[in-house]
Amino acid sequence: MRVVLGIFTAGGLIIALALSIGVARDQARPPTPATSATVAPARCGSADGPVTLALPPAAFAERVEGAWARVENWLVSNAPATAAAWNRPATTAELITLQRDLGSPLPSELVITLTRHNGARADGFTLPPSYRLMSAGEILTTAVAMCEEGTDWRAGDVPFAKDDKGVIYLRGGGLYRYPTGHRYAGNLVELVERAADRLEGGSESDYRPDVDALGTLRWVHE
C-alpha cells in the first residue's frame, strides 16, 4: 500500500512539475500578434448622406428657374413631341433618398432641375449634342456604376445627363465628361442658359436645333 501511495505521490509531483514548466514557457513566449482586420473598401452608395436639401440663394434659384423656363417655352412652341417627353417632377422624398444614398449633398441647381422634371424619357430633351437628363433613380445607379469602375471617381461626383458615349457629372461646381474627365462647362445653369441661347438663335455655336416632322428636337452639328 505504501508503495502504491509512493507511486501516486511521485506521479503527482512529476505532473505538477510538468504543468509549472508549461505555464512558465507560455508566459515567456511572446504573444502571437493579432491578425489585422481586413478593411473593406468604401461601399458605392453609402446610404449615409444628409437628409436636408440645400437651398440656393434666391437670385441663383431664379436664374436656374428662368433658364429652364426658356428651354421649356421654346419646346412647347417649336418641338411639342420633345416638350411632352419630360418625366414628372421629382418629389422631396425622392431627392432626399437620392442624396442619402449618394452619401453627399445634391447641388442646389440639380435639386431645382429635378423638381421641375425628374429627367426626360428616351425621346425627350437633350443637352447638345445628345446628353439626356437622368431621373433620380438613374443618377444613383449611374453614380454607383462609376464608383465601382473607379476611373477618376471622387466622392461627391454627381452624374445627371448621359448619352451612348458617356456621362456629364457635377464636381465641385464644375461639369465634366466621364470617362474622359474633360471639363464640359462652368456649372449647370450656365449649360442650360447656353442651350436656351442655341434654341432661340441668339448664340453662334457648333450645334443648332432641328425639329423633325413629328415635333422632336435633335441637335445638328454645323
Backbone torsions as a table, in degrees:
resi	resn	phi	psi	omega
1	MET	NA	-44.0	178.5
2	ARG	-62.0	-33.6	179.5
3	VAL	-65.1	-44.3	-179.6
4	VAL	-62.3	-46.4	179.3
5	LEU	-61.0	-37.6	178.8
6	GLY	-64.6	-39.2	179.8
7	ILE	-64.2	-46.8	-179.9
8	PHE	-62.9	-38.9	179.3
9	THR	-64.2	-44.9	179.0
10	ALA	-64.1	-41.6	179.1
11	GLY	-63.2	-41.6	178.8
12	GLY	-61.7	-40.9	178.7
13	LEU	-63.0	-40.2	-179.9
14	ILE	-64.8	-44.5	-179.7
15	ILE	-63.3	-44.7	179.4
16	ALA	-61.0	-41.1	178.8
17	LEU	-63.3	-41.9	-179.6
18	ALA	-64.4	-41.8	179.2
19	LEU	-63.8	-41.1	-179.4
20	SER	-66.4	-36.0	177.4
21	ILE	-66.5	-41.3	-179.8
22	GLY	-63.9	-42.5	178.7
23	VAL	-63.0	-42.5	179.6
24	ALA	-62.4	-39.9	178.9
25	ARG	-64.9	-43.0	179.7
26	ASP	-61.2	-38.5	-179.6
27	GLN	-70.3	-33.1	-178.8
28	ALA	-79.2	-26.7	-177.2
29	ARG	-69.2	132.5	178.7
30	PRO	-64.9	142.0	-178.1
31	PRO	-62.7	142.1	177.4
32	THR	-69.0	125.0	-178.3
33	PRO	-61.1	139.8	179.1
34	ALA	-67.2	139.8	177.9
35	THR	-68.4	129.6	-179.4
36	SER	-64.2	135.5	177.9
37	ALA	-68.5	138.4	177.8
38	THR	-71.4	125.4	-179.7
39	VAL	-87.5	116.2	-179.1
40	ALA	-72.3	143.5	176.6
41	PRO	-63.9	152.8	179.1
42	ALA	-57.2	137.1	-177.1
43	ARG	-78.4	136.3	178.1
44	CYS	-81.4	115.9	-171.9
45	GLY	93.3	77.2	-165.7
46	SER	-82.5	-18.8	-179.6
47	ALA	59.1	27.9	177.8
48	ASP	-134.3	25.9	177.9
49	GLY	-77.4	171.9	-178.6
50	PRO	-65.3	153.4	-178.6
51	VAL	-110.4	17.3	175.1
52	THR	-122.6	127.9	-178.9
53	LEU	-79.8	139.7	178.9
54	ALA	-74.2	135.4	177.0
55	LEU	-103.0	126.3	-179.0
56	PRO	-78.3	163.7	171.8
57	PRO	-57.5	148.5	-175.0
58	ALA	-56.8	-40.7	-177.8
59	ALA	-65.8	-38.4	179.7
60	PHE	-70.0	-42.0	178.3
61	ALA	-60.4	-40.7	178.8
62	GLU	-63.6	-37.2	178.9
63	ARG	-65.6	-44.0	178.9
64	VAL	-63.7	-47.1	179.9
65	GLU	-60.9	-40.6	-179.1
66	GLY	-65.8	-38.6	179.1
67	ALA	-64.1	-44.0	179.6
68	TRP	-69.1	-34.3	177.9
69	ALA	-62.3	-38.8	177.6
70	ARG	-61.8	-45.0	179.1
71	VAL	-62.4	-49.5	-176.3
72	GLU	-62.7	-42.7	-179.9
73	ASN	-64.1	-40.0	178.5
74	TRP	-63.8	-42.9	-179.5
75	LEU	-63.0	-43.0	179.6
76	VAL	-59.4	-39.6	-177.1
77	SER	-81.1	-28.3	-170.0
78	ASN	-122.7	-24.9	-177.6
79	ALA	-139.2	71.1	-172.6
80	PRO	-61.1	-31.8	179.5
81	ALA	-65.8	-41.3	177.8
82	THR	-69.9	-37.1	178.8
83	ALA	-62.3	-27.5	-178.1
84	ALA	-89.3	-0.5	-173.0
85	ALA	-104.0	18.6	172.8
86	TRP	-75.9	151.1	168.0
87	ASN	-78.8	162.2	176.3
88	ARG	-62.4	158.8	178.0
89	PRO	-60.5	145.5	174.9
90	ALA	-73.4	144.2	176.6
91	THR	-84.2	162.0	176.5
92	THR	-59.1	-40.3	179.7
93	ALA	-61.9	-40.8	178.8
94	GLU	-64.4	-39.5	-178.8
95	LEU	-70.8	-39.1	177.2
96	ILE	-66.1	-40.4	176.7
97	THR	-61.4	-44.1	178.4
98	LEU	-60.9	-46.8	-178.9
99	GLN	-61.9	-43.1	178.6
100	ARG	-62.2	-45.4	-176.6
101	ASP	-72.3	-29.8	175.5
102	LEU	-70.7	-28.5	-179.3
103	GLY	84.2	12.4	180.0
104	SER	-154.4	158.1	-177.9
105	PRO	-64.7	146.7	172.9
106	LEU	-81.5	134.9	174.2
107	PRO	-58.0	139.8	-173.9
108	SER	-61.3	-34.3	179.4
109	GLU	-67.6	-28.5	176.1
110	LEU	-74.9	-37.0	176.0
111	VAL	-58.8	-46.2	179.3
112	ILE	-62.7	-43.3	-179.9
113	THR	-60.0	-47.5	-176.9
114	LEU	-71.0	-27.3	177.6
115	THR	-78.4	-13.5	170.6
116	ARG	-85.0	-47.7	179.8
117	HIS	-148.7	126.8	178.8
118	ASN	-82.3	63.1	-176.3
119	GLY	80.9	-172.6	-179.9
120	ALA	-133.7	154.7	178.0
121	ARG	-74.1	175.6	-173.6
122	ALA	-56.7	-32.6	-179.6
123	ASP	-100.4	18.1	-175.8
124	GLY	-91.7	-166.5	-175.0
125	PHE	-63.7	140.3	175.3
126	THR	-128.4	148.8	170.6
127	LEU	-84.7	141.5	-176.5
128	PRO	-55.3	137.7	1.3
129	PRO	-86.5	-27.7	-176.4
130	SER	-160.6	30.8	-178.1
131	TYR	-84.5	111.9	179.8
132	ARG	-85.3	136.0	178.2
133	LEU	-69.6	136.6	-176.8
134	MET	-95.4	155.0	173.6
135	SER	-79.6	170.9	178.5
136	ALA	-58.7	-41.5	179.0
137	GLY	-64.5	-41.4	178.7
138	GLU	-66.8	-36.2	179.0
139	ILE	-60.2	-44.6	-178.7
140	LEU	-65.4	-48.8	-178.1
141	THR	-63.6	-36.1	178.6
142	THR	-69.2	-41.3	178.7
143	ALA	-62.4	-42.5	179.0
144	VAL	-63.7	-43.0	178.7
145	ALA	-62.5	-42.4	178.2
146	MET	-64.1	-41.1	179.3
147	CYS	-63.8	-44.4	-179.0
148	GLU	-67.2	-33.3	177.1
149	GLU	-70.6	-36.0	171.3
150	GLY	80.5	-0.8	-178.5
151	THR	-73.3	106.8	177.6
152	ASP	56.0	30.0	180.0
153	TRP	-86.4	138.3	174.5
154	ARG	-130.4	145.9	175.3
155	ALA	-59.5	133.9	-178.3
156	GLY	100.3	-12.3	175.2
157	ASP	-66.8	136.0	-178.3
158	VAL	-130.8	107.1	176.0
159	PRO	-72.8	150.2	179.4
160	PHE	-144.9	-11.9	178.6
161	ALA	-148.7	149.6	-177.4
162	LYS	-151.2	158.6	168.2
163	ASP	-134.9	-167.5	-175.6
164	ASP	-76.2	-1.8	-179.6
165	LYS	-109.8	-19.5	-177.7
166	GLY	174.1	-161.8	-171.7
167	VAL	-134.0	147.3	166.8
168	ILE	-102.5	131.8	-179.1
169	TYR	-134.6	154.7	178.2
170	LEU	-90.5	135.0	175.4
171	ARG	-145.0	112.3	176.2
172	GLY	57.1	33.7	179.6
173	GLY	94.6	-25.1	178.5
174	GLY	-92.2	165.5	177.4
175	LEU	-113.6	138.6	-176.7
176	TYR	-136.3	158.8	176.4
177	ARG	-95.5	140.1	174.4
178	TYR	-115.1	133.3	13.1
179	PRO	-97.0	5.2	-174.0
180	THR	-73.1	-29.1	-177.1
181	GLY	80.5	4.8	-179.7
182	HIS	-71.8	141.3	178.2
183	ARG	-68.7	134.3	-175.3
184	TYR	-107.1	-36.7	179.7
185	ALA	-164.9	167.3	-179.5
186	GLY	-69.5	-44.1	177.5
187	ASN	-161.0	176.3	-174.0
188	LEU	-67.6	-42.9	-178.2
189	VAL	-65.4	-35.5	175.8
190	GLU	-61.9	-39.3	-179.9
191	LEU	-66.9	-42.4	-180.0
192	VAL	-67.3	-41.5	177.4
193	GLU	-62.3	-37.9	178.6
194	ARG	-65.4	-40.1	177.3
195	ALA	-65.1	-40.0	178.8
196	ALA	-63.8	-41.4	177.6
197	ASP	-60.5	-41.1	-180.0
198	ARG	-65.8	-42.0	178.9
199	LEU	-62.2	-40.9	-176.2
200	GLU	-84.2	-1.9	177.7
201	GLY	75.7	17.1	-178.2
202	GLY	-99.4	19.9	-176.6
203	SER	-145.4	134.5	171.6
204	GLU	-79.8	126.5	-173.0
205	SER	-151.7	163.0	175.1
206	ASP	-72.9	-15.5	-177.0
207	TYR	-125.0	140.6	175.7
208	ARG	-130.4	153.3	-179.3
209	PRO	-76.1	143.6	175.1
210	ASP	-136.9	129.1	-177.5
211	VAL	-114.5	127.5	-178.3
212	ASP	-83.4	-177.4	-175.2
213	ALA	-65.4	-20.8	179.7
214	LEU	-88.0	-3.8	-179.6
215	GLY	85.9	26.5	-179.1
216	THR	-104.3	130.7	-179.5
217	LEU	-81.5	136.1	169.2
218	ARG	-135.9	150.3	177.1
219	TRP	-95.9	130.1	-178.5
220	VAL	-108.9	130.5	177.9
221	HIS	-78.9	128.0	-178.4
222	GLU	-76.5	NA	NA
